[in-house]
Amino acid sequence: MFARRGPSALAALLLLCCYTTHAAAADLADKLRDDSELSQFYSLLEQNPVANSTLSLRSCTIFVPTNEAFQRHKGPTHVLYHITTAAFSKDQLEKTVSSDMDGNPPLYITKSRNGDIYVNNARIIPSLSVELTNREGKRQVMHIIDEVLEPLTSLPTAKTEINNLDALQFIQKADQLTVGDNKLRTYRSQMALMKKESLYMAPGAHTFLLPVDEGFKITTRSSLVDGKVIDGHVIPNTVIFTAASQHDEPKTSAAFEDQLKVTVSFFKQKDGKMYVKSNTIVGDAKHPEGVVLSEIVKANIPVKNGVIHLIRRPLMIIDTTVTQFLQSFKFMNDNGENGALRKFLEVIMDAGGAVLDGINNLSEVTILAPSNEAWNTSSIDNIIRDRQRMSDILNMHIIKERLNVEKIRQKNANMIAQVPTVNNRTFLYFNINGEGADAKITVEGGGVNATVLQADVAQTNGYVHIIDHVLGVPHTTVLGKLETDPMMKATYEMGHFSNFNDQLNNTQRRYTFFVPRDKGWQKTELDYPSAHKKLFMRDFAYHSKYILERHLVIADHVFTMKDLAQMSLTTDNVVLPTFRDSLKMKVTEEAGHLHDEYASHEWTGYVITWNFKKINVYRPDVECTNGIIHVIDYPLLQEKDVVVSGGSYLPESSICIMLANLIMITVAKFLN
């Protein structure tokens, strides 16, 4: 098959093979040396004889941080912690691999749902992995990662070198380890008192959440850390590093049994701060139901049997009032770890502190607390120095009852849940879409729709729900509000296909829009079934637009319900300018179940009288950037407006116009 070759040809072939092998052997080192983005790790590798020997003689996997990763890194770099003595492609990486560092501490591999692969807290950058064979014929793999890997190490002052500790040994020797100023003495004492050492020395791969001493400033708190609470700080058989964590995905804790069920989840704020929360789904006399939030003060400490996160306060323990919970953010340190609601507390204090006193005087209270990011808008900057206005806005976030998600869901069973705030004249409107962890909760107040980012943060006298917008400070146009509000879907749909909505984004105008809520349109289906059907058909868009134009007042200023009620005191009918004609109505304040026939208590609200028909105002004064919306219980529609004949209908005024045109055509023909 092959021609015979002489000795010189064979020698040349052997020389070529030798050259090829040496070239391949140089490739991995060459790639590190020649890639300017990896120069810092290569420099450290060159200085480490063990690493050089491994690269020359053994199979290995090297996890190489980029130079950008080194710029974020503080402290020494342990090269051997980035090397394993076996070659693993990305597909071959198992849940743990042993590093080449003294004691062979494990590296933990996480494969996320989106295809990303993490080694500890570092992501393997896709498409940059390299697989080669060195001159000894050993297979070697290089993965590029976006963080420097940090092993657990002892302080320089430690009497003995400490390698590859498990979680129990970490707790026992924390004072000798590189964990900053964080101390674990209180939690360590309670763990020993409850005889829970076996939980922390269990083999396998687990996630341990350890509260630092700072979280026990309330002197009675440590006595509440019983065995079940300690169980609630461990996620068994799952290793969770923060970068690889699934946002707000509940994980079963070790405190999950028939009589007590506690889950734990991680979430990150937009500013990058990481938090962990416990959710006691089923509680008992000692362990009340609800969410407890804790900031992670030092994350991603790898140990022999998993990963440790140091947290600011213990989970599961509910021992502060709402006021104390808010005030706790004032005492957090100044290194950037200022807590999820720091800005909210600052605004409360800048407004004079009376708001906080009001909260403190309530025996039961629920707070809708805007996140730090929610305050970073120019619209808020313009009013934040107006103490009275800010006080009104802050009071819009306070409810005089204990309102958790389950209670909101009960209120929301047959309608959008409506809840009065502390001033009794402002209402909040809750809506829940979805079930369980996928449920999305929204709340509307003062024209602003906010999403609940974190619900049911439990306190002894109520709840705190963290939201993503400040209520009462509008940031959207009339059209934007119409498009996003779950109570106005029908009006938006009708205006969309009839091209009525096009004008509502105009910020040069000031609109007062009387918007029938969806339930109001449903009532017309009972009163005028044929007409109702056609109002939502594209073939009758002109007529739908005509009806909507009756509801839209266009002027150089908006008309609040208070304005209209005052104007109605001096006249039988207030005349308001609309697109085609004018709108005549009278507005009064009346007491009763104005907002829903199933309301459990009475309050005073506004009622519109239009064409001898009384229409309740369901939500007054929904502010927008270019106007105001009043949500009403029934459309400005009556029977004589609509004529149904031959499968079509026309408003009465349109019929008059058609008759006039017909007469004119007849006269013109007669004259000719």
Residue, then its C-alpha position, 0 to 999 in steps of 0.5 A: m500500500f505504501a512504497r518502501r522508504g530508505p533509512s534517510a526517509l524514515a529518519a526524516l519522518l521521525l524528525l518530523c514527528c518529533y518536531t510536531t510533538h514538540a510544537a504541540a507541547a509548546d502550544l498551551a504555554d504559547k497560548l498563555r504567553d502570547d495572549s495579552e488578555l491572559s498575561q497576568f495569570y501566565s506571569l504567576l504560572e511562570q513563577n510556580p515550579v509545581a504548576n510548570s511541572t504539571l504543565s510539562l509532564r501531566s494531564c491537567t485542566i487549567f482555569v485561567p482568569t482574564n486580566e480584567a478579572f485580576q483588576r477586580h480581584k483583591g488579595p493573593t492569587h493561588v495558582l494551584y487552586h486553578i489547576t486539576t491533575a486530570a483533563f476535563s472538557k466542558d462536557q466532562l466536568e462533573k459536580t466537583v473536581s479536585s484542585d492541585m492546591d495543598g490538601n486538594p480542596p474541591l472546585y464546584i461545577t454548576k451548569s445553569r439552565n441557559g448553558d453557562i458553566y461555572v467553576n465556583n463563582a467564575r463563569i467559563i467564557p464560551s468558545l475560548s476553551v482549548e484542548l491539546t496534547n503535550r510532548e509527553g502525550k498527556r491531554q490538557v485542557m484550558h478554560i478561560i474564566d471571568e473571576v479569579l478563584e479564591p480558596l479558603t485560607s488562614l490568616p498569616t497570624a494563624k499558628t498552624e496552616i489550615n487546608n480543606l476544612d469542612a463547614l464545622q471546622f470553618i465555624q470552629k476556626a473562623d477567627q483564624l481564617t480570612v473572613g474579614d472582620n466578621k465573627l461567628r461566636t454567637y451562632r457557634s455557641q447556639m450551634a453547640l448548645m443545640k448539638k447540631e455539629s453533625l449538620y455541618m460536618a455532613p459529607g457531600a455538597h451543601t450550602f451553609l448560611l451563617p449569620v455574623d455577630e452583628g446580627f445579634k445586637i438585639t440581645t434576645r435574638s440569640s435565644l430564638v436560634d433553636g435547632k429548627v432555625i439552625d436547620g433553616h440555614v442549610i440547603p442540603n445536597t445543593v451548592i449555590f454560588t451567587a453568580a450561578s444562583q437562580h434569582d428568587e428560586p426557592k430551595t428546600s432547607a433542612a427545616f422542611e418537614d410536615q409541621l414546619k416548611v422553610t425554603v431559602s432563595f437568593f436574589k440580587q438588587k440592581d446595584g449588585k448587592m446579594y441577599v438571601k431570604s427564608n420563607t416559612i411557608v408552614g410555621d408553628a408557635k415558635h416559628p411564624e410564617g413569613v419572609v426574613l431578608s438578610e444581606i450577604v456580607k461575605a459570599n462564596i467561601p468554598v469548604k470541603n463539603g460545600v459553600i458558605h455565605l456569611i449573612r448579616r442577620p439570622l433567617m426565620i426569626i421575626d422579632t422586630t416591628v416594621t419601624q425597627f426593621l426600617q430603622s435598622f438600615k440607618f445603622m448599617n456600615d458605610n462600605g457600600e453595604n447599606g441595605a435594600l431600603r436605605k433610600f426609603l428611610e432617608v426620604i422618611m427622615d428628610a420629610g420630618g420623621a412624622v411618617l415614621d412616628g405614624i407607622n410606630n403608632l399602628s398596631e397592624v401595618t403593611i408598608l410598600a417600600p420602594s427599592n433604592e433604585a426606585w428613587n433614582t428618577s428626575s420626576i422625584d428629584n423635582i419634588i423631594r424637597d417639598r415636605q408636605r408633598m413627600s409626606d402625602i406620597l409616603n403615606m400612600h405607601i402605608i396600609k393600616e392592616r396586616l396584608n400578606v400575599e395570601k390575603i391579597r389573593q383572597k381580596n383579588a378572588n373576584m375583582i382587583a383588590q382595593v385597599p385604603t391607605v392611612n389617609n382613607r381617601t387614597f386607595l391602592y389596587f392590587n392585582i396578582n397574575g400567576e401562581g406560586a413562585d411565578a406569581k407577579i404582583t402589581v400595585e397601583g397608587g396615584g397613577v403609578n403601577a409598581t411591581v412587587l419585587q419582594a413580598d411578605v417580609a414579615q415583622t411582629n406587627g405587619y409586613v413590608h413589600i419591596i416595590d420597584h417604583v415610588l407610588g404617587v409620582p407619575h412617570t408615564t403618559v395617559l396612553g402608557k397608563l391605559e396600556t399597562d393598567p389591568m383595569m383598563k384593558a377593554t378601553y385600551e383595546m377599543g381605543h387601539f383598533s379605532n385609532f383613538n389612542d394615537q393622541l394620548n401620548n401628546t405631552q403638549r396637551r392636558y387630558t382629563f379622561f373618564v375611563p370605564r373600568d373593564k367591569g363597567w363595559q361588562k355591565t353594558e353587555l347586559d344592558y345593550p348586548s348587541a351594541h356591546k358586541k359591536l363596540f369591540m368590532r373593528d368594522f364599527a371602529y368609527h362609532s367606538k371612537y365617537i363614544l370614547e371621544r365623549h369621555l375625553v376632556i381636552a383643556d389647558h389644565v386637568f380637572t381633579m375630582k375635587d375640582l369638579a365637585q367644587m365647580s358643581l356646587t355653583t351650577d346644575n351642570v359642569v360643562l367640560p370641553t371634549f374633542r367634538d362637543s362638550l360634556k355636561m355632568k355634576v359631581t358630588e361626594e356621597a357615602g356608601h359602598l361606592h367602590d364595589e357592592y361587596a365592600s366590607h365597610e363604607w367610605t366617602g367617594y365621588v359620584i358623577t351624575w350624567n344624563f340623570k344617571k349616577i355613575n360611581v368613580y371607582r378610582p379618582d385622580v390617577e395622575c399621568t405626565n400629560g393628564i389625569i384619569h378617573v376610572i368610572d364604574y360605567p361608560l357614558l352611554q345610554e340606550k338612545d345613543v345606539v340604534v341597532s338595525g340590520g346587524s349594524y348600529l349608529p349613534e343618534s347624532s350620526i343618523c341625524i347627519m346622514l338624514a341631513n345629507l340625504i335631504m340635501i342630495t334630494v333637494a339638489k336633484f329636484l333643483n336640477 
